[in-house]
Amino acid sequence: MIEDRLKKIEEEIGGSANIPAGTREELLNLLASLRSEIAALPSTREDEARSITTFAEASAHEATRSTKKPQLLEAALSGLTGSVEEFETSHPDLAAVLNRLAAVLANMGM
């Protein structure tokens, strides 16, 4: 399920005409890093991993919409950044990837 969600995010980003090529490449690289970091999480953290990918998917969807809805992007990004907080100490690389992903998506929504 998590892998399916990550593939869906990649497809959405890869197929969006609203994303400049450099930003698209950065987002796809961040998703590859996210995939690796999530795979390294212990199986006891699967619920958290699912939340991360759910909020990442919602954030990517809102950031790539042709008609921007800033309040929806803000809500999705808030969920994404909130899911980062508990990993900052135990999984700093995962937190760094999520923070960068949220920053890139937030900048797209401007």
N, C-alpha and C positions, 0 to 999 in steps of 0.2 A: 504494500500500500504506500509506504513512504517513497519507494523507488518510483512507483507510478506517478506520484505527485511531483517528484523532482523532474521526471521526464516531461510532464505536462507544462511545468514552468519553463523548461528549456524550449519546448515547442512554441510556447506563447511569446517568449522573448525572441527566439530565432525568426519567427514569422511576423513580427510587428514592424510595420513600416514607420512607426512613430519613434523608433529608437535609432539614434546615430550609430554608425558602424563601430566606432571606438567604444561607445558605451555598451553596445550589444556584446562585443568581445569581452569587455571587463565583467559584465554580468554573467556571461557563460563561464568564464574562468572562476568567478566567485561561486557559482553553483557547483562546479566540479570540486572545488575545495570544500564546500558545504557537504557534498555527498561523502567525501572522504572522512570528514570530521564526524558526521552522523554515524557512519559505519563503524567508527572507533568507539562509539558510546557503548557502555555495557547494556546488555539486554534489559536490565532493570530500569533503564531510562527511556524505554520505547515510547511511553506516553509523552514525555517531554519532546522527544524527537518528532513525534507526530504533530505536536503543537507548533513546533518550529516550522515544519514544512507547510502546515496549514496557513500560518500567518505569512510565510514567504510567498506562497501562492497568491493569497489575497492581495498582498502588497504589490507583487509583480503585475497582477491583473489591473489594479487601480492605477498604477504608474504608467501602464502601456495603453490605457484607454484613449481613444481619439477625443472623446469629450471628457475632460478632467472633472472629477468630483473631489475637491480637496478634502472635504470632511471624511469621505470614505477612505482615502489614502492615509490620512492622519490616523484614523482608527486602526487600520490594518498595520501601519508602521508601529503604532503604540503597542499592539499585541506582539509584534516581532521583537521590538526592543525589550519588552517586558519578559519575553521568554529567554532573553540573553542573560539577564541579571543573575539567575541562579547558577549559571555556568562560568561566570567570570573568574572564580577562584579555581574550581575543579577542572575546567576545560578552557583555558585562556585562548587557545587557537580557534576554537569554535566560536567563542564570544567575539573575537576579532573579525572573523569572517562575517558573522551576522551583523555586527556593527557597520562594517563596510558596505554590505549588501543593503542595509537599511538607508545608509547615507546616499548611495547611488540612486536608489529608488526614490528617495525623498527629493533629491535634486531634479529628477525627471518630472516630478509632479508640480514643479513650480511654474 
